[in-house]
């Protein structure tokens, strides 16, 4: 079993603790990015996971490669070239003050990559799964074209394709996202979304739900999942259900639709250490569950538990084992010291 993920890994710069940008006198530097986060999670579960991107040959680009290698990700397919690594600045929220992200990723190596940079016959050799998110095609028209070519190649080779819609309003408009993602969805087998993604990109809204106030209607989310499957023919649609109490405390759950069947996970009350990468860890958990042949309910519980644990870990990456996730999914949620 080999999983290929395609996307951008960035340098994350964040003030210490809960300092605001305007207070910062220094920034901590780590690496992260949607599909890279998925690859790291899967590698931690023992899956052969490779990350595909384009990175400069200089030391900052090499630092990203080294960090991926540190966590067991195959970096042999990364193309080297271009002039810069994308950056994002993160200000952690607290209580009623939300977190804030500022991007500095224009003209990054992957955003300026061309289709000729990637040999998909070579990349997909021995692969069984391909994953990308809606962030990657939002980077540039050329990145969108690369995603489409990859999806077509995966379909031709019988490789399962998954996508997290991951709409980012500061990267493109709703209209452009709907147009580009609509074409890509034709090749997707498993879709991960939340209510905001479905509404912003495809105009599909959950009735009797309000994510801002934390109000969630199970029937409304069933409608969203069914509408997505009807429009695009997905084999599975997963929707994460986040009830935001404050920047520090969320309730976290998810639902899974497989055709006409709907499954809802248990709900976790999460005190957040770092929520960046929460959705990516869910996607990785769902991919792993499918690769392991878990029944739908068991697989959903695994994915939600994996994401729950990510919220407790600093940085973008979900540094947990499959055994740790399984213990939480089985009900060991006390947080007691393990000796």
Residue, then its C-alpha position, 0 to 999 in steps of 0.5 A: x500500500x503506497x499513498x501519494x500526496x501532492x501539495x505545498x509545504x510551507x514555513x510556518x512562523x508564529x510568535x511565542x505562545x499567545x503573543x499577537x503579531x504586533x507584540x512579537x519580538x521573535x518567531x518560532x519556525x516549523x514546516x507544515x502544509x495540508x497534504x504534507x501533514x497527511x503524509x506525515x500522519x500516514x507515515x506515523x501509522x506505518x503506511x508507505x507515504x510519499x509527498x510530491x511538491x516542488x521546492x527550491x534547492x537552497x537550505x530552506x527548501x532542504x530544511x522542509x525535505x529533512x523535516x519530512x524525512x524525519x517523520x518517515x515520509x518518502x521525499x524521493x519524488x520531490x522536484x527541486x527548483x524555483x526560488x522560494x518556499x511559501x510562508x504562513x504566519x500564525x497568531x494563536x487565538x485564545x478564548x473569544x479571540x480567534x486565531x489568525x493566519x497571514x499568507x506569504x506564498x505568492x510565487x512559491x516553487x510549487x505555485x510556479x511549477x509546470x506540468x512538465x515537472x512531474x512524471x506521473x507514470x513514475x510517481x504513481x508506480x506501485x501507488x494505491x492511493x492519491x490525495x490532494x486538497x482544494x488548497x493546491x489548485x488554488x495556488x495558481x492556474x498551473x497548480x490547478x492544471x497539475x492537479x487535474x493531470x494527476x487526477x486523470x493519471x490516477x483514474x487511468x491507473x485505477x488508483x483511489x483518489x481522495x480530496x479535502x475541499x479545504x476552501x481558502x477565501x484568501x487564495x481564490x474566489x468562490x466562483x473560481x473555486x467552484x469552477x476548478x474544483x467542479x472539474x477535479x471532483x469528477x475524478x474523486x472517489x472519497x471527499x472530505x469537507x465541512x459545511x462551510x466548504x460545501x456552501x462556499x464552493x458548491x452552494x450546498x448548505x446544511x439546513x438548521x445549522x450555524x457553524x458560527x454559533x456552533x449549532x449543528x443539525x444531523x439531518x442538515x449534514x445528511x442533506x449536504x453529504x447526499x447532495x455532494x454524492x448525487x452531484x459528483x458520484x463519490x463513493x464516500x463523503x465525510x463531513x467534519x462537525x466542529x462546534x466552536x465554543x471558543x478558540x480554546x475549546x471545541x466539540x469535535x465529531x464527524x459523519x460519513x456517508x457511503x451511498x445511502x448509509x450515514x454514520x455519526x461518530x462520538x463527540x469529543x470535547x477538545x481543549x485545543x493546543x494547536x488546531x492547525x492540521x486538524x482536518x488533515x489528520x482526519x483525512x489521514x485517519x480516513x485514508x488509513x481506515x480504508x486501506x486497512x479495510x475497517x468497517x465504516x463506523x470503525x473507520x470513522x471513529x478512527x479518523x475522528x480520534x486521530x484528529x482529536x489527538x492532533x488538536x493536542x499537539x503543537x505544530x502542523x504534524x500529527x505525531x501519533x501512532x495508530x495504536x494511540x488512536x485506536x485506544x482513544x477510539x475505544x474509549x480511553x479518553x481519560x488522559x491519565x499518565x501511561x507508565 
